[in-house]
Amino acid sequence: MSREDERAASRARRQADQVDTTDTVAASVGSERRGRVTPPQYLREVRGELRKVAWPSRREVVSYTITVLVVTAVLTLIVWGMDWVLRNAALEFL
């Protein structure tokens, strides 16, 4: 088999796999559609999903909060400074 034949066969397999995957996804979406669940069932599912979440530690939350506050303060000062400079420059030329 030449390289071109191998590439063509590989391409054909990938296209066939994509078609099979598309059919499988479409079938699974149709099978997952169901009526509304009761509120207790919904809450059980929500609780189950929340157990899967990788929650940050207290130390990480404090660190992220301090970072956000510092960055916000710095950007506020930069915007205030630019506003002050431009306002004074505009008043000079008027």
N, C-alpha and C positions, 0 to 999 in steps of 0.2 A: 504494500500500500504506500502510495506517495504521501508526502506531507500535505499536499492539497486535499487528498482524499481523507486523511485523518482529520484535518481541520473542518472539512465539510461534514464529516460524521459527528464530530464533536459539537458543531453548531446545530446540527439536526437534533442531537440528544438534548442540548440545552433548550431548544425551542419546544421540544416535546415535554420536557420537565416543566417549563413555564405554563404550558397549556394544562397539564395535569394539576399543577399547583393552583391555577386560576379556577379550575373546576372544583377542586377540593375546598378552596376558600369560599366560593359561591355556595356550595352545598352546606358548609358549616354555618355560614351566616343565616341561611334559611332555616337550619335546624335549631339555631340558637334563639330565633325569634319566638317569643312566647308572650303570653298575656302579662298583665301587671301582677306583681307579687304583693303580698300583704305587707303592711307596715312592719310587723315583727320580723318577717323574713328579710325585708330590706335592711333593717337595722342589724340583723345577724350577718348579712353579707358585707355591710359597711364595716362592722367590727372586724370581720375576717380580713378585709383588705387593709385596714389600718394596722393590723398586727404585722403585715408584711413590710410596712414602711420602716426604713432605717432612720430612726429618730436621732437627732444630734444630741450630744451630751450637754449638760448645763454649761460646762466650760466653753464649748464651741458656740453656744447661743450667746453667751456674754461676749466672746471675742468678736463674733459677727456683728452684734449690736454696736459695740464700740467702734468697729471699723466703719459701719454705716454712718454713725453720728459724726465721726471725724471727717469722712469724705464729704458729707453734706455740709459741714461747717466750712471746710476749705473751699468747696465750690461756691458756697454762698458768698464768701469773702472775695473770691475772684470775680463773680458777677457784680457784686457791689462796687468793687474797685474799678472795673471797666465802665460801669454806669457813671461813677463819679468823674472819671477822667473824660469820658465823652461828653457828659453834661457840661463840665467846665470848659472844654474845648469848644463846644457849640456856643456857649455864652460869650466866649472871647471873640468869636468871629461875627457875632451878631451885633 
